Amino acid sequence: MRKRRAPGPEQVWAECRERLRHLRLRGDVEAYADGELTGARRAMVAGHIARCWACSGSLQLLQLVKASLRRTPGRAPVSLASVRLRRYAGRIADAGPTGPGGPAR
């Protein structure tokens, strides 16, 4: 079996630089998806997205989420309180009356 060599400093630095670039571009990919970037910054982010598999995947995911939200514009997120009240009401309804006074407390 062949031993793998440890990466050299140049390779480690290149990987580190690439990770930093992705961290810096994370917000720019979101702004690009929203159409908020203009000029040279937009062109730079578009070029990176064209070359980078991870960032192009993030952009596609953002576009799918935005399209999904546009298809259901009247739908508001359900509040935690309403979910808990419905669950409690369901439990009471499933239990049925337990005596002359109604559900047990």
C-alpha positions as CSV (number, residue, x, y, z in Angstrom):
1,M,0.0,0.0,0.0
2,R,1.3,3.4,-0.9
3,K,1.6,6.1,1.8
4,R,0.0,9.4,1.2
5,R,2.1,12.4,1.5
6,A,1.1,15.3,3.7
7,P,0.1,18.4,1.8
8,G,2.8,21.0,1.3
9,P,2.5,24.5,2.6
10,E,1.5,25.8,-0.8
11,Q,-1.4,23.4,-1.0
12,V,-2.6,24.2,2.5
13,W,-2.4,27.9,1.9
14,A,-4.4,27.5,-1.4
15,E,-7.1,25.6,0.4
16,C,-7.2,28.1,3.2
17,R,-7.4,31.0,0.7
18,E,-10.3,29.2,-1.1
19,R,-12.2,28.8,2.2
20,L,-11.8,32.4,3.0
21,R,-13.0,33.4,-0.4
22,H,-16.2,31.4,0.1
23,L,-16.8,32.9,3.5
24,R,-16.4,36.4,2.0
25,L,-18.7,35.6,-0.9
26,R,-21.5,34.0,1.1
27,G,-23.3,37.3,1.5
28,D,-22.5,38.3,-2.0
29,V,-24.2,35.2,-3.5
30,E,-27.3,36.0,-1.5
31,A,-27.1,39.7,-2.7
32,Y,-26.6,38.4,-6.3
33,A,-29.7,36.2,-6.0
34,D,-31.7,39.2,-4.9
35,G,-30.4,41.4,-7.7
36,E,-28.7,43.8,-5.3
37,L,-25.2,43.8,-6.8
38,T,-24.2,46.1,-9.7
39,G,-21.2,46.7,-11.8
40,A,-17.8,45.1,-11.2
41,R,-18.9,43.3,-8.0
42,R,-21.8,41.6,-9.8
43,A,-19.5,40.5,-12.6
44,M,-16.9,39.2,-10.2
45,V,-19.5,37.2,-8.2
46,A,-21.1,35.9,-11.5
47,G,-17.7,34.7,-12.6
48,H,-17.1,32.9,-9.3
49,I,-20.5,31.3,-9.4
50,A,-19.8,30.0,-12.9
51,R,-16.6,28.3,-11.7
52,C,-17.5,27.2,-8.2
53,W,-19.7,24.2,-7.7
54,A,-20.5,25.0,-4.0
55,C,-21.5,28.6,-4.7
56,S,-23.6,27.7,-7.8
57,G,-25.4,25.1,-5.7
58,S,-26.1,27.8,-3.0
59,L,-27.4,30.1,-5.7
60,Q,-29.7,27.4,-7.1
61,L,-31.0,26.6,-3.6
62,L,-31.8,30.3,-2.9
63,Q,-33.5,30.6,-6.3
64,L,-35.7,27.5,-5.6
65,V,-36.6,28.8,-2.1
66,K,-37.5,32.3,-3.5
67,A,-39.6,30.7,-6.3
68,S,-41.4,28.5,-3.7
69,L,-42.2,31.5,-1.6
70,R,-43.5,33.5,-4.6
71,R,-45.9,30.6,-5.4
72,T,-47.5,30.8,-2.0
73,P,-47.6,34.6,-1.2
74,G,-50.5,34.5,1.2
75,R,-49.1,31.8,3.4
76,A,-47.7,33.1,6.6
77,P,-45.5,31.0,9.0
78,V,-47.5,29.3,11.7
79,S,-46.8,30.7,15.2
80,L,-45.6,28.4,17.9
81,A,-48.5,29.5,20.1
82,S,-51.1,28.5,17.5
83,V,-49.4,25.1,17.0
84,R,-49.5,24.4,20.8
85,L,-53.1,25.5,21.1
86,R,-54.2,23.2,18.2
87,R,-52.3,20.3,19.7
88,Y,-53.9,20.9,23.1
89,A,-57.3,21.2,21.6
90,G,-56.7,18.0,19.7
91,R,-55.8,16.2,22.9
92,I,-58.9,17.5,24.7
93,A,-61.1,16.4,21.7
94,D,-59.5,12.9,21.6
95,A,-60.0,12.5,25.4
96,G,-63.7,13.3,25.2
97,P,-65.8,14.2,28.2
98,T,-64.6,12.5,31.4
99,G,-67.6,13.3,33.5
100,P,-70.4,15.8,34.1
101,G,-68.0,18.7,34.3
102,G,-66.2,18.0,31.0
103,P,-62.5,17.3,30.5
104,A,-60.4,16.5,33.6
105,R,-58.0,19.2,34.7
